[in-house]
Amino acid sequence: MGWFLLVDVGKALRLVGWSTRMQSGTHAVVSNPASDGETHGRMDADRMADYQFTGDFLNEVLRKRPYIKAAWCIFVIENAVHSEPQETNRWRFWATIPELDGRYLRVVTLEDKITIDNAFPDRRFKP
């Protein structure tokens, strides 16, 4: 399994490239979301590089919900069945994820719609 490297660029972290081993130092490293057999788990590095992740997403959200994959979040943004602005300059996006038994995953981004801040299965969402 590979790794991808994220570097601090202010309020968010940006994917800068793939590596085959874990990096150390001041960079944040997150395991590769790609996994064989998963419908939405595989994603090329170019598409991943278009998105950023807040420190809170990497340090808290992925720790609390280790089953959530960064590639799923990007899939939700790009294939949302519904999106809407949220208070405090954020956007919400929803899409179903087959690996979550078809449940809807809600992804919250900053107002730029590319910096992912939160993600969780949304039991109350109705399309």
N, C-alpha and C positions, 0 to 999 in steps of 0.2 A: 504494500500500500504506500502511496506517495503522500507528500505533504504539500500544502501551499503556504506561502509566506506573506504575512500582512505587515505593513509598516505604518507607524503612527504618522498621520498627516493632519494633525490638529485635533478636531473633535471626533474624527473617525479614523478607521484603519483601512488601507487600500491594499488589494492584492497586487503583488509585484512579480510573482513568478512561481513556478513549480520547483520543488526540490525533492530529492529522494530520501533525504534524512532530515531530522529535526534540527533546526537552527537554534542557536543560543544568543544571548545578548539582549539588546533592548527591543527586539522585534517580537511581535505576538505570532505564535504559530498555531494553526488550527488544522486538525486532521482533514484530509481530502474527503469531500462529501461523496465522491464517486464510489459506487459499489456495484459489482456485477449483479445483474438480475433485477435491479431497481429501475423502475420506469423513469423516474425523474431525478435519480441520483447522479447520473452521468452528465457532465457539462465540460465543455472545452475551456481552456484557460483564458482565451480571448473574451468570452462572454462573462466569465467570473471577474475579469479585470475591470469591467464596466461598473461594478458595484463596490460599495464600501460597507463597512460594518462598524457600528459604534463600539466603544470599549465595553459599555454595559451589555450589549448583545453578546460579545465574545466572552466576557467574564462572568456574567450572571445568567443570561437567558440560556446559553448552551450548557452551562453547568447545571441549572435547574431542570432543563428539558434536554437531556443528552440524546434523545431519539430524534430530535429535529436536525435536519441537514441544511446547510447553507444553500445548497443547490435547490432544495424545495422552495426556499424563500424566494429565490430568483425566479423559479418557475411560476410561483404565485403572482409576482409582480408582472411578469410578461404575459400571463394567461389568466388574469383575474376575471371572474364571472361578475364581480362587482368591486368598485373602488369608490372611496369618498374621502373628502377632507375631514380631518379630525382637529379638535381644538389644539392649541399650542403648536401650530405650524407643523403638523404631521399628516400623513396619508395612511389610510387603511386599505388593504387589498385582501380579497378572498378567492380561493380556488380549492377544489378537492384534490386530495393526495391519496392515490390508491394504496400506498404503503401505510397510511393511517386508517385503513379500512374504509376509504372513501369519505372520511370526515373532512370538513373544511378547515384549512389552515388560514389564520389571519396573520398577515404580515404588516407591521407598522414601520413606515419609513419617515425620515425627516422630509421637509417640504421639497427637497430636490428630487425625491422619488427614486433615488439610487443608494441612499445611505440607510441600511437596514438597522432598526433600533430594537424591534421586539417581534416575537412570533410565538403563536400558541394555537392549539386546536380550539376552534370556536364552536362550542356545542349549541349556542343559541342562534347562530346565523341561519337565516332562511333566505334562499335566493329569490 
